[in-house]
Amino acid sequence: METRRKKRFIAGAKCPACGKIDTMMLYMEHGVEKVTCVECGDTQVQTQEAVTEAGRQAEQVIGVFRPE
């Protein structure tokens, strides 16, 4: 029996392979984030470490709290 995975569509996302818009589905599989185009089947994979690292680059640090 296959386990069900929670799928979310990414509004406005364009598939890099076929160019269709609003066909990209995001889901987690075995702790790995995957994005698949439901039109052409193109899949992109990203580990959680890579997701966290990519998110940190865009952040702006105002200050650092250092309790004494």
mmCIF file of the N, C-alpha and C atoms, coordinates in Angstrom:
data_MODEL
# 
_entry.id   MODEL 
# 
loop_
_atom_site.group_PDB 
_atom_site.id 
_atom_site.type_symbol 
_atom_site.label_atom_id 
_atom_site.label_alt_id 
_atom_site.label_comp_id 
_atom_site.label_asym_id 
_atom_site.label_entity_id 
_atom_site.label_seq_id 
_atom_site.pdbx_PDB_ins_code 
_atom_site.Cartn_x 
_atom_site.Cartn_y 
_atom_site.Cartn_z 
_atom_site.occupancy 
_atom_site.B_iso_or_equiv 
_atom_site.pdbx_formal_charge 
_atom_site.auth_seq_id 
_atom_site.auth_comp_id 
_atom_site.auth_asym_id 
_atom_site.auth_atom_id 
_atom_site.pdbx_PDB_model_num 
ATOM 1   N N  . MET A 1 1  ? 0.844  -1.184 0.000   1.00 0.00 ? 1  MET A N  1 
ATOM 2   C CA . MET A 1 1  ? 0.000  0.000  0.000   1.00 0.00 ? 1  MET A CA 1 
ATOM 3   C C  . MET A 1 1  ? 0.889  1.247  0.000   1.00 0.00 ? 1  MET A C  1 
ATOM 4   N N  . GLU A 1 2  ? 0.652  2.149  -0.898  1.00 0.00 ? 2  GLU A N  1 
ATOM 5   C CA . GLU A 1 2  ? 1.450  3.375  -1.021  1.00 0.00 ? 2  GLU A CA 1 
ATOM 6   C C  . GLU A 1 2  ? 0.967  4.403  -0.007  1.00 0.00 ? 2  GLU A C  1 
ATOM 7   N N  . THR A 1 3  ? 1.925  5.072  0.667   1.00 0.00 ? 3  THR A N  1 
ATOM 8   C CA . THR A 1 3  ? 1.549  6.124  1.612   1.00 0.00 ? 3  THR A CA 1 
ATOM 9   C C  . THR A 1 3  ? 1.229  7.394  0.841   1.00 0.00 ? 3  THR A C  1 
ATOM 10  N N  . ARG A 1 4  ? 0.231  8.111  1.316   1.00 0.00 ? 4  ARG A N  1 
ATOM 11  C CA . ARG A 1 4  ? -0.174 9.351  0.650   1.00 0.00 ? 4  ARG A CA 1 
ATOM 12  C C  . ARG A 1 4  ? 0.765  10.467 1.055   1.00 0.00 ? 4  ARG A C  1 
ATOM 13  N N  . ARG A 1 5  ? 1.136  11.291 0.115   1.00 0.00 ? 5  ARG A N  1 
ATOM 14  C CA . ARG A 1 5  ? 1.994  12.427 0.420   1.00 0.00 ? 5  ARG A CA 1 
ATOM 15  C C  . ARG A 1 5  ? 1.206  13.712 0.194   1.00 0.00 ? 5  ARG A C  1 
ATOM 16  N N  . LYS A 1 6  ? 1.451  14.693 1.050   1.00 0.00 ? 6  LYS A N  1 
ATOM 17  C CA . LYS A 1 6  ? 0.766  15.971 0.956   1.00 0.00 ? 6  LYS A CA 1 
ATOM 18  C C  . LYS A 1 6  ? 1.377  16.757 -0.198  1.00 0.00 ? 6  LYS A C  1 
ATOM 19  N N  . LYS A 1 7  ? 0.539  17.165 -1.138  1.00 0.00 ? 7  LYS A N  1 
ATOM 20  C CA . LYS A 1 7  ? 1.008  17.872 -2.330  1.00 0.00 ? 7  LYS A CA 1 
ATOM 21  C C  . LYS A 1 7  ? 0.455  19.288 -2.318  1.00 0.00 ? 7  LYS A C  1 
ATOM 22  N N  . ARG A 1 8  ? 1.302  20.234 -2.692  1.00 0.00 ? 8  ARG A N  1 
ATOM 23  C CA . ARG A 1 8  ? 0.871  21.628 -2.801  1.00 0.00 ? 8  ARG A CA 1 
ATOM 24  C C  . ARG A 1 8  ? 1.301  22.153 -4.160  1.00 0.00 ? 8  ARG A C  1 
ATOM 25  N N  . PHE A 1 9  ? 0.422  22.883 -4.802  1.00 0.00 ? 9  PHE A N  1 
ATOM 26  C CA . PHE A 1 9  ? 0.773  23.501 -6.070  1.00 0.00 ? 9  PHE A CA 1 
ATOM 27  C C  . PHE A 1 9  ? 1.353  24.880 -5.817  1.00 0.00 ? 9  PHE A C  1 
ATOM 28  N N  . ILE A 1 10 ? 2.320  25.275 -6.627  1.00 0.00 ? 10 ILE A N  1 
ATOM 29  C CA . ILE A 1 10 ? 2.990  26.560 -6.487  1.00 0.00 ? 10 ILE A CA 1 
ATOM 30  C C  . ILE A 1 10 ? 2.372  27.513 -7.507  1.00 0.00 ? 10 ILE A C  1 
ATOM 31  N N  . ALA A 1 11 ? 1.590  28.480 -7.004  1.00 0.00 ? 11 ALA A N  1 
ATOM 32  C CA . ALA A 1 11 ? 0.888  29.418 -7.884  1.00 0.00 ? 11 ALA A CA 1 
ATOM 33  C C  . ALA A 1 11 ? 1.872  30.275 -8.669  1.00 0.00 ? 11 ALA A C  1 
ATOM 34  N N  . GLY A 1 12 ? 1.678  30.347 -9.967  1.00 0.00 ? 12 GLY A N  1 
ATOM 35  C CA . GLY A 1 12 ? 2.495  31.195 -10.826 1.00 0.00 ? 12 GLY A CA 1 
ATOM 36  C C  . GLY A 1 12 ? 3.845  30.617 -11.215 1.00 0.00 ? 12 GLY A C  1 
ATOM 37  N N  . ALA A 1 13 ? 4.176  29.422 -10.730 1.00 0.00 ? 13 ALA A N  1 
ATOM 38  C CA . ALA A 1 13 ? 5.466  28.803 -11.045 1.00 0.00 ? 13 ALA A CA 1 
ATOM 39  C C  . ALA A 1 13 ? 5.459  28.273 -12.474 1.00 0.00 ? 13 ALA A C  1 
ATOM 40  N N  . LYS A 1 14 ? 6.600  28.435 -13.140 1.00 0.00 ? 14 LYS A N  1 
ATOM 41  C CA . LYS A 1 14 ? 6.748  27.997 -14.525 1.00 0.00 ? 14 LYS A CA 1 
ATOM 42  C C  . LYS A 1 14 ? 7.705  26.817 -14.577 1.00 0.00 ? 14 LYS A C  1 
ATOM 43  N N  . CYS A 1 15 ? 7.315  25.761 -15.262 1.00 0.00 ? 15 CYS A N  1 
ATOM 44  C CA . CYS A 1 15 ? 8.149  24.576 -15.394 1.00 0.00 ? 15 CYS A CA 1 
ATOM 45  C C  . CYS A 1 15 ? 9.361  24.909 -16.264 1.00 0.00 ? 15 CYS A C  1 
ATOM 46  N N  . PRO A 1 16 ? 10.586 24.614 -15.770 1.00 0.00 ? 16 PRO A N  1 
ATOM 47  C CA . PRO A 1 16 ? 11.772 24.901 -16.569 1.00 0.00 ? 16 PRO A CA 1 
ATOM 48  C C  . PRO A 1 16 ? 11.903 24.002 -17.800 1.00 0.00 ? 16 PRO A C  1 
ATOM 49  N N  . ALA A 1 17 ? 11.240 22.846 -17.798 1.00 0.00 ? 17 ALA A N  1 
ATOM 50  C CA . ALA A 1 17 ? 11.352 21.912 -18.908 1.00 0.00 ? 17 ALA A CA 1 
ATOM 51  C C  . ALA A 1 17 ? 10.347 22.197 -20.034 1.00 0.00 ? 17 ALA A C  1 
ATOM 52  N N  . CYS A 1 18 ? 9.059  22.319 -19.683 1.00 0.00 ? 18 CYS A N  1 
ATOM 53  C CA . CYS A 1 18 ? 8.031  22.478 -20.723 1.00 0.00 ? 18 CYS A CA 1 
ATOM 54  C C  . CYS A 1 18 ? 7.496  23.907 -20.833 1.00 0.00 ? 18 CYS A C  1 
ATOM 55  N N  . GLY A 1 19 ? 7.770  24.748 -19.822 1.00 0.00 ? 19 GLY A N  1 
ATOM 56  C CA . GLY A 1 19 ? 7.351  26.145 -19.875 1.00 0.00 ? 19 GLY A CA 1 
ATOM 57  C C  . GLY A 1 19 ? 5.911  26.415 -19.454 1.00 0.00 ? 19 GLY A C  1 
ATOM 58  N N  . LYS A 1 20 ? 5.176  25.383 -19.071 1.00 0.00 ? 20 LYS A N  1 
ATOM 59  C CA . LYS A 1 20 ? 3.786  25.572 -18.638 1.00 0.00 ? 20 LYS A CA 1 
ATOM 60  C C  . LYS A 1 20 ? 3.748  26.241 -17.269 1.00 0.00 ? 20 LYS A C  1 
ATOM 61  N N  . ILE A 1 21 ? 2.728  27.059 -17.041 1.00 0.00 ? 21 ILE A N  1 
ATOM 62  C CA . ILE A 1 21 ? 2.564  27.779 -15.780 1.00 0.00 ? 21 ILE A CA 1 
ATOM 63  C C  . ILE A 1 21 ? 1.478  27.108 -14.944 1.00 0.00 ? 21 ILE A C  1 
ATOM 64  N N  . ASP A 1 22 ? 1.643  27.160 -13.611 1.00 0.00 ? 22 ASP A N  1 
ATOM 65  C CA . ASP A 1 22 ? 0.700  26.583 -12.638 1.00 0.00 ? 22 ASP A CA 1 
ATOM 66  C C  . ASP A 1 22 ? 0.585  25.064 -12.730 1.00 0.00 ? 22 ASP A C  1 
ATOM 67  N N  . THR A 1 23 ? 1.675  24.390 -13.061 1.00 0.00 ? 23 THR A N  1 
ATOM 68  C CA . THR A 1 23 ? 1.666  22.929 -13.120 1.00 0.00 ? 23 THR A CA 1 
ATOM 69  C C  . THR A 1 23 ? 2.671  22.315 -12.148 1.00 0.00 ? 23 THR A C  1 
ATOM 70  N N  . MET A 1 24 ? 3.342  23.142 -11.333 1.00 0.00 ? 24 MET A N  1 
ATOM 71  C CA . MET A 1 24 ? 4.391  22.653 -10.435 1.00 0.00 ? 24 MET A CA 1 
ATOM 72  C C  . MET A 1 24 ? 3.813  22.248 -9.085  1.00 0.00 ? 24 MET A C  1 
ATOM 73  N N  . MET A 1 25 ? 4.106  21.019 -8.669  1.00 0.00 ? 25 MET A N  1 
ATOM 74  C CA . MET A 1 25 ? 3.599  20.441 -7.434  1.00 0.00 ? 25 MET A CA 1 
ATOM 75  C C  . MET A 1 25 ? 4.779  20.218 -6.480  1.00 0.00 ? 25 MET A C  1 
ATOM 76  N N  . LEU A 1 26 ? 4.661  20.697 -5.242  1.00 0.00 ? 26 LEU A N  1 
ATOM 77  C CA . LEU A 1 26 ? 5.704  20.571 -4.229  1.00 0.00 ? 26 LEU A CA 1 
ATOM 78  C C  . LEU A 1 26 ? 5.293  19.526 -3.204  1.00 0.00 ? 26 LEU A C  1 
ATOM 79  N N  . TYR A 1 27 ? 6.211  18.632 -2.837  1.00 0.00 ? 27 TYR A N  1 
ATOM 80  C CA . TYR A 1 27 ? 5.929  17.624 -1.819  1.00 0.00 ? 27 TYR A CA 1 
ATOM 81  C C  . TYR A 1 27 ? 7.232  17.123 -1.203  1.00 0.00 ? 27 TYR A C  1 
ATOM 82  N N  . MET A 1 28 ? 7.122  16.493 -0.037  1.00 0.00 ? 28 MET A N  1 
ATOM 83  C CA . MET A 1 28 ? 8.264  15.891 0.648   1.00 0.00 ? 28 MET A CA 1 
ATOM 84  C C  . MET A 1 28 ? 8.199  14.381 0.459   1.00 0.00 ? 28 MET A C  1 
ATOM 85  N N  . GLU A 1 29 ? 9.349  13.775 0.177   1.00 0.00 ? 29 GLU A N  1 
ATOM 86  C CA . GLU A 1 29 ? 9.427  12.331 0.027   1.00 0.00 ? 29 GLU A CA 1 
ATOM 87  C C  . GLU A 1 29 ? 10.717 11.849 0.676   1.00 0.00 ? 29 GLU A C  1 
ATOM 88  N N  . HIS A 1 30 ? 10.603 11.075 1.741   1.00 0.00 ? 30 HIS A N  1 
ATOM 89  C CA . HIS A 1 30 ? 11.756 10.562 2.484   1.00 0.00 ? 30 HIS A CA 1 
ATOM 90  C C  . HIS A 1 30 ? 12.669 11.685 2.962   1.00 0.00 ? 30 HIS A C  1 
ATOM 91  N N  . GLY A 1 31 ? 12.081 12.783 3.433   1.00 0.00 ? 31 GLY A N  1 
ATOM 92  C CA . GLY A 1 31 ? 12.857 13.900 3.951   1.00 0.00 ? 31 GLY A CA 1 
ATOM 93  C C  . GLY A 1 31 ? 13.495 14.769 2.885   1.00 0.00 ? 31 GLY A C  1 
ATOM 94  N N  . VAL A 1 32 ? 13.133 14.581 1.642   1.00 0.00 ? 32 VAL A N  1 
ATOM 95  C CA . VAL A 1 32 ? 13.687 15.351 0.533   1.00 0.00 ? 32 VAL A CA 1 
ATOM 96  C C  . VAL A 1 32 ? 12.557 16.126 -0.131  1.00 0.00 ? 32 VAL A C  1 
ATOM 97  N N  . GLU A 1 33 ? 12.766 17.438 -0.341  1.00 0.00 ? 33 GLU A N  1 
ATOM 98  C CA . GLU A 1 33 ? 11.764 18.273 -0.993  1.00 0.00 ? 33 GLU A CA 1 
ATOM 99  C C  . GLU A 1 33 ? 11.844 18.064 -2.506  1.00 0.00 ? 33 GLU A C  1 
ATOM 100 N N  . LYS A 1 34 ? 10.699 17.783 -3.116  1.00 0.00 ? 34 LYS A N  1 
ATOM 101 C CA . LYS A 1 34 ? 10.648 17.548 -4.561  1.00 0.00 ? 34 LYS A CA 1 
ATOM 102 C C  . LYS A 1 34 ? 9.609  18.462 -5.186  1.00 0.00 ? 34 LYS A C  1 
ATOM 103 N N  . VAL A 1 35 ? 9.911  18.909 -6.397  1.00 0.00 ? 35 VAL A N  1 
ATOM 104 C CA . VAL A 1 35 ? 8.981  19.704 -7.182  1.00 0.00 ? 35 VAL A CA 1 
ATOM 105 C C  . VAL A 1 35 ? 8.833  18.987 -8.515  1.00 0.00 ? 35 VAL A C  1 
ATOM 106 N N  . THR A 1 36 ? 7.585  18.654 -8.864  1.00 0.00 ? 36 THR A N  1 
ATOM 107 C CA . THR A 1 36 ? 7.317  17.917 -10.094 1.00 0.00 ? 36 THR A CA 1 
ATOM 108 C C  . THR A 1 36 ? 6.278  18.643 -10.933 1.00 0.00 ? 36 THR A C  1 
ATOM 109 N N  . CYS A 1 37 ? 6.499  18.674 -12.234 1.00 0.00 ? 37 CYS A N  1 
ATOM 110 C CA . CYS A 1 37 ? 5.520  19.236 -13.167 1.00 0.00 ? 37 CYS A CA 1 
ATOM 111 C C  . CYS A 1 37 ? 4.505  18.145 -13.488 1.00 0.00 ? 37 CYS A C  1 
ATOM 112 N N  . VAL A 1 38 ? 3.223  18.430 -13.256 1.00 0.00 ? 38 VAL A N  1 
ATOM 113 C CA . VAL A 1 38 ? 2.185  17.430 -13.526 1.00 0.00 ? 38 VAL A CA 1 
ATOM 114 C C  . VAL A 1 38 ? 1.908  17.293 -15.018 1.00 0.00 ? 38 VAL A C  1 
ATOM 115 N N  . GLU A 1 39 ? 2.387  18.231 -15.818 1.00 0.00 ? 39 GLU A N  1 
ATOM 116 C CA . GLU A 1 39 ? 2.191  18.194 -17.269 1.00 0.00 ? 39 GLU A CA 1 
ATOM 117 C C  . GLU A 1 39 ? 3.215  17.282 -17.933 1.00 0.00 ? 39 GLU A C  1 
ATOM 118 N N  . CYS A 1 40 ? 4.520  17.523 -17.682 1.00 0.00 ? 40 CYS A N  1 
ATOM 119 C CA . CYS A 1 40 ? 5.570  16.779 -18.393 1.00 0.00 ? 40 CYS A CA 1 
ATOM 120 C C  . CYS A 1 40 ? 6.324  15.789 -17.511 1.00 0.00 ? 40 CYS A C  1 
ATOM 121 N N  . GLY A 1 41 ? 6.155  15.859 -16.176 1.00 0.00 ? 41 GLY A N  1 
ATOM 122 C CA . GLY A 1 41 ? 6.816  14.921 -15.279 1.00 0.00 ? 41 GLY A CA 1 
ATOM 123 C C  . GLY A 1 41 ? 8.222  15.319 -14.852 1.00 0.00 ? 41 GLY A C  1 
ATOM 124 N N  . ASP A 1 42 ? 8.716  16.478 -15.294 1.00 0.00 ? 42 ASP A N  1 
ATOM 125 C CA . ASP A 1 42 ? 10.038 16.939 -14.891 1.00 0.00 ? 42 ASP A CA 1 
ATOM 126 C C  . ASP A 1 42 ? 10.079 17.096 -13.373 1.00 0.00 ? 42 ASP A C  1 
ATOM 127 N N  . THR A 1 43 ? 11.135 16.576 -12.727 1.00 0.00 ? 43 THR A N  1 
ATOM 128 C CA . THR A 1 43 ? 11.249 16.618 -11.274 1.00 0.00 ? 43 THR A CA 1 
ATOM 129 C C  . THR A 1 43 ? 12.562 17.262 -10.860 1.00 0.00 ? 43 THR A C  1 
ATOM 130 N N  . GLN A 1 44 ? 12.482 18.122 -9.847  1.00 0.00 ? 44 GLN A N  1 
ATOM 131 C CA . GLN A 1 44 ? 13.661 18.743 -9.259  1.00 0.00 ? 44 GLN A CA 1 
ATOM 132 C C  . GLN A 1 44 ? 13.695 18.318 -7.798  1.00 0.00 ? 44 GLN A C  1 
ATOM 133 N N  . VAL A 1 45 ? 14.895 18.027 -7.279  1.00 0.00 ? 45 VAL A N  1 
ATOM 134 C CA . VAL A 1 45 ? 15.066 17.516 -5.925  1.00 0.00 ? 45 VAL A CA 1 
ATOM 135 C C  . VAL A 1 45 ? 15.990 18.440 -5.157  1.00 0.00 ? 45 VAL A C  1 
ATOM 136 N N  . GLN A 1 46 ? 15.650 18.676 -3.881  1.00 0.00 ? 46 GLN A N  1 
ATOM 137 C CA . GLN A 1 46 ? 16.489 19.511 -3.035  1.00 0.00 ? 46 GLN A CA 1 
ATOM 138 C C  . GLN A 1 46 ? 16.424 18.982 -1.609  1.00 0.00 ? 46 GLN A C  1 
ATOM 139 N N  . THR A 1 47 ? 17.596 18.738 -0.993  1.00 0.00 ? 47 THR A N  1 
ATOM 140 C CA . THR A 1 47 ? 17.628 18.262 0.382   1.00 0.00 ? 47 THR A CA 1 
ATOM 141 C C  . THR A 1 47 ? 17.291 19.403 1.323   1.00 0.00 ? 47 THR A C  1 
ATOM 142 N N  . GLN A 1 48 ? 16.899 19.087 2.554   1.00 0.00 ? 48 GLN A N  1 
ATOM 143 C CA . GLN A 1 48 ? 16.513 20.110 3.534   1.00 0.00 ? 48 GLN A CA 1 
ATOM 144 C C  . GLN A 1 48 ? 17.676 21.056 3.825   1.00 0.00 ? 48 GLN A C  1 
ATOM 145 N N  . GLU A 1 49 ? 18.919 20.555 3.844   1.00 0.00 ? 49 GLU A N  1 
ATOM 146 C CA . GLU A 1 49 ? 20.081 21.403 4.099   1.00 0.00 ? 49 GLU A CA 1 
ATOM 147 C C  . GLU A 1 49 ? 20.226 22.463 3.005   1.00 0.00 ? 49 GLU A C  1 
ATOM 148 N N  . ALA A 1 50 ? 20.009 22.079 1.762   1.00 0.00 ? 50 ALA A N  1 
ATOM 149 C CA . ALA A 1 50 ? 20.107 23.018 0.647   1.00 0.00 ? 50 ALA A CA 1 
ATOM 150 C C  . ALA A 1 50 ? 18.989 24.052 0.700   1.00 0.00 ? 50 ALA A C  1 
ATOM 151 N N  . VAL A 1 51 ? 17.795 23.651 1.133   1.00 0.00 ? 51 VAL A N  1 
ATOM 152 C CA . VAL A 1 51 ? 16.667 24.577 1.259   1.00 0.00 ? 51 VAL A CA 1 
ATOM 153 C C  . VAL A 1 51 ? 16.976 25.618 2.319   1.00 0.00 ? 51 VAL A C  1 
ATOM 154 N N  . THR A 1 52 ? 17.479 25.177 3.474   1.00 0.00 ? 52 THR A N  1 
ATOM 155 C CA . THR A 1 52 ? 17.811 26.089 4.570   1.00 0.00 ? 52 THR A CA 1 
ATOM 156 C C  . THR A 1 52 ? 18.915 27.049 4.156   1.00 0.00 ? 52 THR A C  1 
ATOM 157 N N  . GLU A 1 53 ? 19.950 26.538 3.498   1.00 0.00 ? 53 GLU A N  1 
ATOM 158 C CA . GLU A 1 53 ? 21.072 27.372 3.065   1.00 0.00 ? 53 GLU A CA 1 
ATOM 159 C C  . GLU A 1 53 ? 20.624 28.425 2.054   1.00 0.00 ? 53 GLU A C  1 
ATOM 160 N N  . ALA A 1 54 ? 19.786 28.057 1.118   1.00 0.00 ? 54 ALA A N  1 
ATOM 161 C CA . ALA A 1 54 ? 19.297 29.000 0.118   1.00 0.00 ? 54 ALA A CA 1 
ATOM 162 C C  . ALA A 1 54 ? 18.456 30.089 0.766   1.00 0.00 ? 54 ALA A C  1 
ATOM 163 N N  . GLY A 1 55 ? 17.666 29.734 1.759   1.00 0.00 ? 55 GLY A N  1 
ATOM 164 C CA . GLY A 1 55 ? 16.830 30.712 2.449   1.00 0.00 ? 55 GLY A CA 1 
ATOM 165 C C  . GLY A 1 55 ? 17.649 31.690 3.259   1.00 0.00 ? 55 GLY A C  1 
ATOM 166 N N  . ARG A 1 56 ? 18.729 31.268 3.838   1.00 0.00 ? 56 ARG A N  1 
ATOM 167 C CA . ARG A 1 56 ? 19.567 32.123 4.677   1.00 0.00 ? 56 ARG A CA 1 
ATOM 168 C C  . ARG A 1 56 ? 20.290 33.187 3.857   1.00 0.00 ? 56 ARG A C  1 
ATOM 169 N N  . GLN A 1 57 ? 20.609 32.935 2.622   1.00 0.00 ? 57 GLN A N  1 
ATOM 170 C CA . GLN A 1 57 ? 21.328 33.905 1.799   1.00 0.00 ? 57 GLN A CA 1 
ATOM 171 C C  . GLN A 1 57 ? 20.498 35.150 1.537   1.00 0.00 ? 57 GLN A C  1 
ATOM 172 N N  . ALA A 1 58 ? 19.181 35.010 1.488   1.00 0.00 ? 58 ALA A N  1 
ATOM 173 C CA . ALA A 1 58 ? 18.306 36.136 1.176   1.00 0.00 ? 58 ALA A CA 1 
ATOM 174 C C  . ALA A 1 58 ? 17.964 36.972 2.404   1.00 0.00 ? 58 ALA A C  1 
ATOM 175 N N  . GLU A 1 59 ? 18.272 36.469 3.603   1.00 0.00 ? 59 GLU A N  1 
ATOM 176 C CA . GLU A 1 59 ? 17.931 37.190 4.828   1.00 0.00 ? 59 GLU A CA 1 
ATOM 177 C C  . GLU A 1 59 ? 18.880 38.354 5.078   1.00 0.00 ? 59 GLU A C  1 
ATOM 178 N N  . GLN A 1 60 ? 18.350 39.384 5.731   1.00 0.00 ? 60 GLN A N  1 
ATOM 179 C CA . GLN A 1 60 ? 19.161 40.516 6.143   1.00 0.00 ? 60 GLN A CA 1 
ATOM 180 C C  . GLN A 1 60 ? 19.189 40.553 7.663   1.00 0.00 ? 60 GLN A C  1 
ATOM 181 N N  . VAL A 1 61 ? 20.387 40.593 8.232   1.00 0.00 ? 61 VAL A N  1 
ATOM 182 C CA . VAL A 1 61 ? 20.527 40.600 9.673   1.00 0.00 ? 61 VAL A CA 1 
ATOM 183 C C  . VAL A 1 61 ? 20.593 42.047 10.164  1.00 0.00 ? 61 VAL A C  1 
ATOM 184 N N  . ILE A 1 62 ? 19.704 42.386 11.091  1.00 0.00 ? 62 ILE A N  1 
ATOM 185 C CA . ILE A 1 62 ? 19.689 43.740 11.658  1.00 0.00 ? 62 ILE A CA 1 
ATOM 186 C C  . ILE A 1 62 ? 20.665 43.802 12.834  1.00 0.00 ? 62 ILE A C  1 
ATOM 187 N N  . GLY A 1 63 ? 20.665 42.806 13.674  1.00 0.00 ? 63 GLY A N  1 
ATOM 188 C CA . GLY A 1 63 ? 21.541 42.748 14.825  1.00 0.00 ? 63 GLY A CA 1 
ATOM 189 C C  . GLY A 1 63 ? 21.597 41.346 15.372  1.00 0.00 ? 63 GLY A C  1 
ATOM 190 N N  . VAL A 1 64 ? 22.577 41.081 16.225  1.00 0.00 ? 64 VAL A N  1 
ATOM 191 C CA . VAL A 1 64 ? 22.723 39.766 16.809  1.00 0.00 ? 64 VAL A CA 1 
ATOM 192 C C  . VAL A 1 64 ? 22.565 39.900 18.320  1.00 0.00 ? 64 VAL A C  1 
ATOM 193 N N  . PHE A 1 65 ? 21.687 39.094 18.904  1.00 0.00 ? 65 PHE A N  1 
ATOM 194 C CA . PHE A 1 65 ? 21.461 39.115 20.346  1.00 0.00 ? 65 PHE A CA 1 
ATOM 195 C C  . PHE A 1 65 ? 22.452 38.182 21.009  1.00 0.00 ? 65 PHE A C  1 
ATOM 196 N N  . ARG A 1 66 ? 23.232 38.709 21.925  1.00 0.00 ? 66 ARG A N  1 
ATOM 197 C CA . ARG A 1 66 ? 24.221 37.904 22.651  1.00 0.00 ? 66 ARG A CA 1 
ATOM 198 C C  . ARG A 1 66 ? 23.999 38.074 24.151  1.00 0.00 ? 66 ARG A C  1 
ATOM 199 N N  . PRO A 1 67 ? 23.259 37.148 24.768  1.00 0.00 ? 67 PRO A N  1 
ATOM 200 C CA . PRO A 1 67 ? 23.026 37.244 26.211  1.00 0.00 ? 67 PRO A CA 1 
ATOM 201 C C  . PRO A 1 67 ? 24.331 37.002 26.980  1.00 0.00 ? 67 PRO A C  1 
ATOM 202 N N  . GLU A 1 68 ? 24.498 37.736 28.085  1.00 0.00 ? 68 GLU A N  1 
ATOM 203 C CA . GLU A 1 68 ? 25.732 37.588 28.870  1.00 0.00 ? 68 GLU A CA 1 
ATOM 204 C C  . GLU A 1 68 ? 25.512 36.757 30.094  1.00 0.00 ? 68 GLU A C  1 
# 
